[in-house]
Amino acid sequence: MISSIKKSLQKTTQNLASLIGSKKDKCTKDELEEILIECDVSYDFIELLLEELPPYISYQILHKKLLEKLDLHSLKYVDFTHIKPLVTLIVGVNGAGKTTTIAKLAKRAQQEGKKVMLGAGDTFRAAAIEQLKLWGEKLQIPVISTQHGHDPSAVAFDSINAAKARGIDELYIDTAGRLHNHTNLNNELLKIVRVSQKALGDLPLRTYLVLDGTQGSQALNQARTFCQHIDFSGIIITKLDGTSKGGAIFSIINELKIPICFIGSGEGADDLNVFDIQSYIQTILDCIFTTHS
């Protein structure tokens, strides 16, 4: 787990190493503030953290304070283990990597021995439908699709009914990329959610918000508005290996109180790792401090 987090945070840790120079036994508040700003932690969270820290901060003190401020017990976890079919709606802005993420999630489920299906609900872009079909062919997974420009809610409805009829374990439904402030597209998204819930009946709908890691704290601004409309089950951070803004994860967890479930670190179907907050914190702090004491 640590090695996968290290790989994903490589640019962030390299940037911190060049900033810090040599690791420290302890750092001052001013030094820590500069470090956290450099890796794109929001200033609101930095202030929250610094106000209760002593003048000289060790690994152990900072580790304890981070866990306290992140308040991991408040994260809203839902157990979807025994749901069949487990239907997951994938939401995010243009270019966040939703379609590739769906392929990665589908392959993970496949490797667990599950029957998987995909729904091409991004009918706004013909290229998105074709991209999902190509992944379906590559992974030998059926894809429910329609013509470019058709009603995406109908795709969601048909996909769920097909999943039920075929005994599918997990269904992943793509949605059109939309900016967080696109009113019409967000209303369309709410319709997709309503139609999906109607098709599922008593079964829950899992919803993942995909955020582009290269956006850093800007991704948090996008997420805030999305979260006003949808109660997300989890967050997936993509492209984390391509940015030095890995500290934004602290801000995302602190403000949204939604579990980060996976992080993406490449374009391949295997480049998706379960996110572990302890490994994440350790990787960041190991860049700053010489010891854990």
N, C-alpha and C positions, 0 to 999 in steps of 0.2 A: 504493500500500500504506500509506504513512504517513497519508494523508488518511482512509482507512477505519479505521485504528487510532485516530486522533485523534477521529473521530466516536464510536467505541465508548467511549472513555475520557473523554469530555467532562465528565461529572460528577465523575470522579476528579480530572482536571486543574483544574477550576474550584475544587474543594474545596482542593486543594493551593495554588492561587494565592491564595486568601483566607487560608490559614494562613501562607504564607511572606511575603506582601506583595510585596516586590520581589525579583527574581531575584538570585542571588549568584554571585560569581566562585568562592568556596569556602565550604564550611559546616563547622561543627564536628561532632564525633560526637554531641553532645547534640541539636543541631539536626536532624541526619539521622535519629536515632532517633525523634524526635517526628514527623517527616515520614512515615517508614515505618509507624509505628503508626497515623497518621491515615488512611492508605490501605489499612489492614487487612493488612499483611504480618505473618505469624506471628512471635511473639517469638523462637522458636528460630532462624529464618532471620536475623532482625535481629542476634542475638548472634553468629551464625556470620560475618556480614558485618563487624560492627564490630570484632571482635577483631584483625583484621589490617590495619585502616585507620589511616592517620596521623592526628594531631590535627586537621589541616585538609585537607578532602577536595575535590578538583576533579572536574569532569565526567569527565575522562579516567581518573582514578584509580578513581572509582566504577564507570564503565562496564567497565573491565578487571576489577575485582574481582567484579562481578556475573556476568560471563561465566564467570569462573574457578569461582565457587561453584555456579553452575547446572550446570556440567559437561555442556554440551549433547551432547558426544560419547557420553555414557552413555545417552542416550535411545534407547528400543527401537523403531526404525523397521522396518517390514516393507513390502516392495514388492508391492503388489497390482495393479500396472499391467496385467499380461497375464492376469489371472484372469477366466474367464467360465463360468458367471455369478459375478460378485462379489457375495456375500451379506453384508449388514451387519446385525448385531443392535444395536438401539438400547436402552440401559439407563439408568435414572436414577430419582430420587425423584419422587413426585407433584408436579406443578406446575413441573417443571424446563423444560418446553417440548419434550418429546420428539417429539410428533406434528407440531408445526409445524416442528421441525428436520428431520424426515424429508421433509416437503414441500420444504424449501429444498434439501436434498441431492439430492432427485429432480429438481428443476428444473435444478440445476447440471449433473447428468448428462445431462439432456435437451438442454441447450444445447451440450453436447459431442458431440451426435449419437448418444447411446446409447439403446438400448431399455431402459425402466425399468419395474419392477413393485413394488408395495407389498404387504406382508403385515400384516393387522390382528391382530397377536398380543396386543394388550391386550384380552382377552376379559372382563376383570374389570369394565370400565366400558362399558356400551352406548354412551355418548356418545363414547368414544374410537374405537369402530368407525365410528360415523357421521361423526365428524370426519375420519377418514382417507379414508372414501369420498368425502366432499365435496371434499377436496383432489385425490383421484384424478380426479373429474369435471372439476374446474377445470383440472387440468394434462393431462387426457386420458391418464391412466395407469391401467392395470388394477390392481385391488385384490383380493387373495384374502382372504376373510373367512368367518366362521362366526357362529353365534348367541352372544349374550351368555351367559357362564358356561361355554362349552365349553373343552376342553383347548387351551391356547395352543401346546403342543408339536405338536399335530396341525396347527395352522395353519402353524407354521414348516415342518413336513415337507411339507405340501401345497404351500406357496408355493415351496419350493425345487424340488420336482419339476415344478411348473408352469413355473417359470423355465427349467429345463433343456429342457422340451418345446417351449417357445415361442421359444427362442433369445434369451432376455433377457440383456442385458449386466450390469445392476445391479439387485439386489433389496434393498429395505430393509424390515426386519421390526420393527414396533413391539412393545414389551413393556409389561406393566402397571407403573405407577408403584409403587414400593415403598420403604419406609424401609430404610436400610442394616441395621437390626437386626430386620427382620421375618424370622424363621427360616423359616417355612413358605413365604413368597413367594420367599425366596432359594433354597430347595431347588427350588421350581418353576422358577426361572430357570436353575439348573444343569441341570435336566432339558431345558429348551429348548435349551441349548447342546449337550448330548449328542446330542439328537435331530437338531439341525441338522447337527452334524458327521457323524453317521451318514448323513444324506441327501446330504451333499456328497461323501462318499467321500474321495478324495485331495485335494480342493480345500480351501483354508483358509477359515476363517470370520473375517470382520472384525468386531470388536466396538468400539463407541463408547460411552463413558460421557458422558452429558449432565449438566452441572452448572449450577445456577442461579447466575449471577454476583452477584445481589443478596444471596446468602448469605455471600459473602466467605469468611473462613477456616472457617466452619461447613461449607462445601461440601467442604473438605479432610477434615474428620472423617467425612463421609458416604463420600467416595471411599476412604478407608483401608480401611473394612470391605468395600466392594464389591470392592476389589482383592485381598482375601484369598481371594475365591471365583473371580474371573475374571481372566485375563490380557488386559487391554484393549489394543487396537491403537492407540487414540487417545482424546483427550478433546475435547469441544465445550463451550465456555462460552457460555451464553445470557444475555440480558437485561443485558449488560455496560453498555449505554448508560444503564440506569436506576439505576445505583448509583455511589457514590463509593468502593467497596471494590475497585477494579481492581488494587490491589497484591497481592491474594491470589494472583494468577497466579504470582508469584515463588515463593511457598510451595508451590503445587501442583506446579510443575515440579521444584523442589528435592527434595521428598520422594518423589513418586511415580515420577519418571523415566519418565514416559509423555508422548509428544508431544501438545501441544495443537494440534489440526489446524484447527479453525474457531472463530470467535467470532460470535455472533448479536447483532444490534443493531436489532431491530424485528420486527414481526409479518408483514411481507410476504414473499413467496416469494423475493425477491431479497436479503433482509437477512441474508446470511450471507457472511462473508469469511474467506479463508485467513488463518490466524494466522502472523505473522512476528515472531520473538522480537527481532530487531534493531530493527525499527520500534517494537515495544512499549517496549523499554528507552529508545530515543531519545525517545519521546513523554513518558515519565515524567521523564527527566532534563532535558529541555528546559523543564519547568515549574520546575525548581529552579535551574538554572545559566544564566548569561548567555552563556557561550561553550562550545565543545567542547574548548578547550585545557586 
